[in-house]
């Protein structure tokens, strides 16, 4: 395994590009599967926190009282089941 790229900051954000060289069946070998699932769940959790923060910015700025009233927010779709401008 290459040692050219190492994670120095355990709490930092890293972007990875993966290539399959020799196939390892990651979804049937439980230890590999669990690592992938844990990593995906972590990304989902972190992304949700960032989206919550972004959705609240117009309210914090005093532009409106509710997140879902901001035209360019997905909050209305999330909270009320309405379509947003992107869908």
C-alpha positions in Angstrom: 0.0 0.0 0.0 1.2 3.5 -0.9 2.4 5.7 1.9 2.5 8.8 -0.3 -0.8 10.2 1.0 -1.6 9.9 4.7 -4.2 11.5 6.8 -2.5 13.8 9.3 -5.5 15.4 10.9 -8.0 12.8 12.1 -10.7 15.5 12.2 -9.9 17.1 8.9 -12.0 16.9 5.7 -10.4 14.8 2.9 -11.6 14.2 -0.6 -10.8 10.8 -2.0 -10.8 9.4 -5.5 -10.8 5.6 -5.6 -9.8 3.2 -8.3 -10.2 -0.6 -8.3 -6.9 -2.2 -9.1 -7.4 -5.8 -7.8 -11.0 -6.5 -6.9 -11.8 -7.0 -3.2 -15.3 -8.0 -2.5 -16.0 -5.2 0.0 -19.7 -6.0 0.3 -19.4 -9.6 1.3 -16.4 -9.5 3.6 -17.9 -8.1 6.8 -15.0 -6.0 8.0 -14.7 -4.1 4.7 -18.5 -3.8 4.4 -18.7 -2.3 8.0 -16.0 0.2 7.2 -17.8 1.4 4.1 -21.2 1.6 5.9 -19.7 3.5 8.8 -18.0 5.9 6.5 -21.2 6.6 4.5 -23.2 7.1 7.6 -20.6 9.6 8.9 -20.8 11.5 5.7 -24.6 11.6 5.8 -24.6 12.9 9.4 -22.0 15.6 8.8 -23.7 16.7 5.6 -27.0 17.0 7.4 -25.5 19.2 10.1 -24.0 21.5 7.4 -27.3 21.7 5.6 -29.1 22.7 8.8 -26.5 25.4 9.4 -26.9 26.7 5.8 -30.7 26.7 5.9 -30.7 28.8 9.1 -28.5 31.6 7.6 -31.3 33.7 6.1 -33.1 33.7 9.4 -29.9 34.6 11.3 -29.3 37.5 8.9 -32.9 38.8 9.6 -34.1 38.4 6.0 -37.1 36.4 7.1 -38.6 34.7 10.2 -38.8 31.1 8.9 -36.2 29.1 7.0 -38.9 27.8 4.6 -39.9 31.3 3.5 -36.5 31.9 1.7 -37.0 31.4 -2.0 -33.6 29.7 -2.6 -33.8 27.3 0.3 -34.8 23.6 0.3 -36.3 24.0 3.7 -39.9 24.3 2.4 -39.5 21.0 0.5 -38.0 19.4 3.6 -40.5 20.7 6.2 -43.7 20.9 4.1 -43.3 18.5 1.3 -43.4 21.3 -1.2 -41.2 21.3 -4.3 -38.3 23.6 -4.2 -36.9 25.6 -7.2 -34.5 22.8 -8.1 -37.2 20.1 -8.5 
